[in-house]
Amino acid sequence: MKRWERWSLNSLSLAVAVTGFAYFWMKYLIEPQDPFAVVNHPWQSAMLNLHVVASPVLILVFGIVFNSHVMKKLRAPRLPNRRTGWVSLATFALMVLSGYFLQIGSSELWLQALVAAHVASGAVFTLAYGAHLLITFRLARARERQGSVAFEVA
């Protein structure tokens, strides 16, 4: 994976996660001070707008990374970081589909189910992808240490 792909995927994932969780908190967990308020928090609309604008760019970058990274790893023999990669991939797909259908849904029952699926898959994706990055970082550090130890011994 190229450096710009990694940087773009990580920063866009962070932006979408932060705006998504902030919007969820503002919409569902805050009580408005004004009983006649249309929104629960003054930044609620801005968080949703940023989330909706950043999400398609994340999907585009994910597609690029899918081609350059995921397809290669799927063909490779068993790797130590495969579980978190699979969970990230599956929950990303569910997150994207539920987010898309949230934009076009009209039935109240379907919208509630889609919100639940979107929030759950978004939370699991965020945790799984974070774990994937952490494991990758630790594996790289271990490889780095082994390389420096092997170099010093030789």
VOBA-1610 file (N, C-alpha, C; in pm, whole numbers, padded with zeros to 5 digits, always signed):
BEGIN
Met+00085-00117+00000Met+00000+00000+00000Met+00090+00124+00000Lys+00057+00220-00082Lys+00136+00342-00090Lys+00108+00431+00032Arg+00203+00517+00060Arg+00192+00605+00176Arg+00068+00694+00169Trp+00038+00751+00052Trp-00078+00840+00041Trp-00209+00761+00059Glu-00210+00634+00018Glu-00330+00552+00036Glu-00353+00527+00185Arg-00247+00491+00256Arg-00257+00465+00400Arg-00301+00593+00472Trp-00235+00703+00440Trp-00266+00830+00506Trp-00411+00871+00477Ser-00453+00860+00352Ser-00589+00898+00314Ser-00693+00810+00381Leu-00671+00679+00378Leu-00767+00587+00440Leu-00777+00611+00590Asn-00664+00628+00655Asn-00666+00651+00800Asn-00732+00782+00836Ser-00697+00890+00768Ser-00754+01020+00804Ser-00903+01028+00768Leu-00942+00971+00655Leu-01084+00972+00619Leu-01166+00882+00711Ser-01111+00767+00750Ser-01180+00680+00845Ser-01201+00753+00977Leu-01098+00824+01020Leu-01109+00901+01144Leu-01214+01011+01131Ala-01213+01084+01020Ala-01309+01193+00999Ala-01452+01140+00996Val-01474+01031+00926Val-01610+00974+00917Val-01653+00920+01053Ala-01562+00855+01124Ala-01596+00801+01257Ala-01629+00914+01355Val-01545+01016+01360Val-01566+01126+01455Val-01697+01199+01424Thr-01720+01232+01298Thr-01843+01304+01264Thr-01965+01214+01284Gly-01953+01085+01255Gly-02065+00994+01275Gly-02100+00977+01421Phe-02000+00956+01506Phe-02027+00940+01648Phe-02073+01071+01711Ala-02018+01184+01665Ala-02062+01314+01716Ala-02208+01338+01678Tyr-02244+01307+01556Tyr-02383+01324+01513Tyr-02475+01233+01594Phe-02435+01108+01613Phe-02517+01015+01692Phe-02538+01069+01833Trp-02430+01116+01894Trp-02439+01170+02030Trp-02533+01291+02033Met-02518+01380+01936Met-02601+01501+01933Met-02748+01470+01905Lys-02775+01376+01818Lys-02913+01346+01778Lys-02986+01260+01881Tyr-02918+01160+01936Tyr-02988+01062+02018Tyr-02958+01070+02169Leu-02850+01131+02208Leu-02812+01128+02349Leu-02821+01262+02421Ile-02841+01370+02349Ile-02851+01502+02411Ile-02997+01545+02416Glu-03035+01601+02527Glu-03168+01661+02540Glu-03156+01810+02509Pro-03239+01862+02418Pro-03230+02005+02387Pro-03277+02089+02506Gln-03214+02206+02522Gln-03254+02297+02630Gln-03387+02362+02598Asp-03410+02388+02471Asp-03536+02450+02427Asp-03632+02339+02384Pro-03749+02328+02444Pro-03841+02221+02407Pro-03893+02232+02262Phe-03879+02350+02202Phe-03925+02371+02066Phe-03812+02365+01963Ala-03694+02324+02008Ala-03578+02318+01919Ala-03596+02209+01813Val-03550+02239+01693Val-03556+02143+01583Val-03440+02043+01594Val-03327+02088+01644Val-03210+02003+01663Val-03171+02004+01811Asn-03100+01901+01853Asn-03060+01891+01993Asn-02934+01970+02025His-02853+01996+01923His-02726+02066+01942His-02704+02157+01821Pro-02646+02275+01841Pro-02626+02366+01728Pro-02536+02310+01617Trp-02448+02218+01649Trp-02356+02163+01548Trp-02408+02034+01486Gln-02527+01991+01522Gln-02580+01864+01474Gln-02588+01859+01322Ser-02638+01963+01259Ser-02648+01966+01113Ser-02510+01967+01048Ala-02417+02040+01108Ala-02282+02046+01052Ala-02214+01910+01059Met-02233+01837+01169Met-02175+01703+01181Met-02231+01609+01076Leu-02363+01614+01055Leu-02423+01528+00952Leu-02371+01566+00814Asn-02363+01694+00786Asn-02313+01739+00655Asn-02170+01694+00631Leu-02084+01711+00731Leu-01944+01667+00717Leu-01936+01515+00700His-02020+01442+00773His-02022+01296+00763His-02063+01253+00622Val-02167+01316+00569Val-02218+01280+00437Val-02121+01322+00326Val-02046+01429+00346Val-01949+01473+00245Val-01823+01386+00249Ala-01777+01349+00368Ala-01653+01271+00380Ala-01673+01124+00343Ser-01791+01071+00363Ser-01816+00928+00341Ser-01791+00881+00197Pro-01841+00949+00094Pro-01812+00903-00042Pro-01663+00906-00077Val-01591+01001-00022Val-01446+01007-00046Val-01379+00888+00021Leu-01425+00852+00142Leu-01374+00733+00210Leu-01402+00608+00127Ile-01521+00598+00071Ile-01556+00482-00011Ile-01465+00473-00133Leu-01436+00586-00196Leu-01346+00589-00311Leu-01207+00541-00272Val-01153+00597-00164Val-01018+00558-00119Val-01017+00412-00075Phe-01124+00367-00011Phe-01132+00226+00028Phe-01126+00137-00096Gly-01193+00177-00203Gly-01187+00101-00328Gly-01047+00093-00384Ile-00974+00201-00376Ile-00835+00203-00423Ile-00749+00110-00337Val-00768+00119-00205Val-00692+00035-00113Val-00734-00111-00127Phe-00859-00134-00156Phe-00906-00271-00178Phe-00827-00335-00293Asn-00808-00258-00398Asn-00734-00307-00514Asn-00585-00326-00484Ser-00525-00232-00413Ser-00380-00237-00393Ser-00337-00318-00270His-00424-00335-00172His-00384-00399-00048His-00466-00524-00018Val-00596-00510-00014Val-00683-00619+00031Val-00675-00739-00063Met-00681-00717-00193Met-00677-00829-00287Met-00547-00908-00275Lys-00436-00839-00253Lys-00307-00908-00236Lys-00306-00991-00108Lys-00362-00936-00002Lys-00363-01006+00127Lys-00458-01125+00125Leu-00567-01115+00050Leu-00660-01227+00042Leu-00597-01347-00029Arg-00509-01320-00123Arg-00441-01427-00197Arg-00322-01484-00121Ala-00273-01411-00023Ala-00153-01453+00051Ala-00187-01566+00148Pro-00084-01639+00191Pro-00110-01743+00292Pro-00154-01678+00424Arg-00191-01760+00517Arg-00243-01713+00647Arg-00150-01607+00708Leu-00208-01492+00739Leu-00133-01381+00796Leu-00182-01352+00938Pro-00098-01296+01025Pro-00138-01274+01164Pro-00246-01168+01183Asn-00267-01083+01087Asn-00361-00971+01103Asn-00487-00991+01017Arg-00514-01114+00978Arg-00623-01141+00884Arg-00760-01123+00947Arg-00778-01163+01073Arg-00911-01154+01136Arg-00964-01011+01139Thr-00882-00919+01185Thr-00928-00780+01193Thr-00950-00723+01054Gly-00874-00769+00957Gly-00895-00727+00819Gly-01029-00774+00766Trp-01062-00901+00792Trp-01192-00955+00748Trp-01308-00883+00816Val-01297-00861+00946Val-01404-00792+01019Val-01419-00649+00965Ser-01307-00582+00940Ser-01313-00447+00884Ser-01380-00447+00748Leu-01345-00542+00665Leu-01402-00551+00531Leu-01553-00577+00536Ala-01596-00672+00616Ala-01738-00706+00624Ala-01821-00592+00683Thr-01771-00532+00790Thr-01848-00424+00852Thr-01845-00298+00766Phe-01739-00278+00690Phe-01736-00164+00599Phe-01847-00178+00495Ala-01862-00298+00441Ala-01967-00321+00341Ala-02105-00296+00399Leu-02131-00347+00519Leu-02261-00325+00583Leu-02281-00178+00616Met-02176-00112+00660Met-02184+00030+00694Met-02218+00113+00570Val-02155+00084+00458Val-02181+00158+00334Val-02323+00134+00285Leu-02365+00009+00281Leu-02500-00022+00233Leu-02608+00040+00321Ser-02593+00028+00451Ser-02694+00086+00540Ser-02693+00239+00531Gly-02576+00299+00515Gly-02569+00445+00499Gly-02634+00492+00370Tyr-02615+00415+00265Tyr-02678+00448+00137Tyr-02830+00440+00149Phe-02879+00331+00205Phe-03024+00313+00215Phe-03087+00409+00316Leu-03009+00459+00411Leu-03061+00563+00501Leu-03099+00689+00424Gln-03026+00716+00317Gln-03052+00837+00238Gln-03181+00827+00157Ile-03224+00705+00125Ile-03340+00691+00037Ile-03459+00624+00105Gly-03441+00579+00229Gly-03550+00511+00299Gly-03663+00606+00337Ser-03785+00552+00344Ser-03899+00636+00381Ser-03984+00574+00491Ser-03982+00443+00504Ser-04060+00375+00608Ser-03991+00394+00743Glu-04068+00431+00844Glu-04012+00456+00977Glu-03947+00330+01035Leu-04011+00216+01016Leu-03957+00090+01067Leu-03824+00056+00999Trp-03818+00071+00867Trp-03693+00046+00792Trp-03584+00143+00835Leu-03621+00270+00854Leu-03520+00369+00895Leu-03462+00336+01031Gln-03545+00290+01124Gln-03494+00252+01256Gln-03398+00133+01245Ala-03435+00036+01163Ala-03347-00081+01142Ala-03217-00040+01075Leu-03226+00050+00977Leu-03106+00096+00907Leu-03015+00177+00999Val-03074+00261+01083Val-02993+00337+01179Val-02920+00241+01272Ala-02991+00141+01323Ala-02928+00043+01412Ala-02814-00030+01341Ala-02839-00074+01218Ala-02735-00145+01141Ala-02617-00053+01111His-02646+00072+01077His-02540+00166+01042His-02453+00200+01163Val-02517+00226+01275Val-02443+00261+01397Val-02362+00141+01446Ala-02423+00024+01447Ala-02352-00096+01494Ala-02235-00131+01403Ser-02258-00131+01272Ser-02149-00165+01180Ser-02041-00057+01181Gly-02080+00069+01197Gly-01981+00176+01206Gly-01895+00164+01330Ala-01957+00129+01442Ala-01881+00112+01566Ala-01787-00007+01556Val-01837-00119+01503Val-01753-00238+01492Val-01641-00213+01390Phe-01673-00145+01278Phe-01567-00113+01181Phe-01458-00028+01245Thr-01498+00073+01320Thr-01401+00162+01383Thr-01311+00085+01478Leu-01369-00002+01560Leu-01289-00082+01653Leu-01200-00182+01580Ala-01257-00251+01481Ala-01179-00352+01407Ala-01066-00288+01327Tyr-01096-00176+01262Tyr-00991-00110+01184Tyr-00883-00053+01276Gly-00924+00001+01391Gly-00826+00048+01489Gly-00738-00066+01537Ala-00797-00182+01564Ala-00720-00300+01605Ala-00628-00345+01491His-00678-00340+01369His-00598-00377+01252His-00474-00288+01241Leu-00492-00159+01260Leu-00379-00066+01255Leu-00282-00090+01371Leu-00335-00115+01488Leu-00250-00140+01606Leu-00167-00266+01588Ile-00230-00374+01542Ile-00158-00499+01520Ile-00053-00480+01410Thr-00089-00410+01304Thr+00007-00383+01196Thr+00127-00306+01248Phe+00101-00206+01332Phe+00209-00126+01390Phe+00300-00213+01477Arg+00240-00298+01560Arg+00320-00385+01648Arg+00401-00487+01568Leu+00341-00542+01462Leu+00415-00637+01378Leu+00533-00569+01309Ala+00511-00447+01263Ala+00620-00373+01197Ala+00732-00343+01296Arg+00696-00305+01418Arg+00798-00278+01521Arg+00876-00405+01555Ala+00805-00518+01564Ala+00872-00644+01594Ala+00967-00683+01481Arg+00921-00665+01356Arg+01008-00695+01240Arg+01129-00603+01240Glu+01107-00478+01275Glu+01216-00380+01280Glu+01319-00420+01385Arg+01271-00461+01503Arg+01362-00504+01609Arg+01438-00630+01570Gln+01371-00725+01505Gln+01439-00847+01462Gln+01544-00816+01357Gly+01513-00725+01268Gly+01610-00686+01166Gly+01731-00619+01226Ser+01712-00532+01324Ser+01825-00463+01385Ser+01906-00560+01471Val+01841-00656+01539Val+01913-00754+01619Val+01992-00845+01527Ala+01932-00890+01417Ala+02003-00976+01322Ala+02120-00901+01260Phe+02103-00773+01237Phe+02212-00694+01179Phe+02326-00679+01278Glu+02293-00657+01407Glu+02397-00640+01508Glu+02474-00769+01532Val+02404-00882+01528Val+02467-01011+01552Val+02561-01046+01438Ala+02523-01017+01317Ala+02603-01055+01199Ala+02728-00978+01185
//
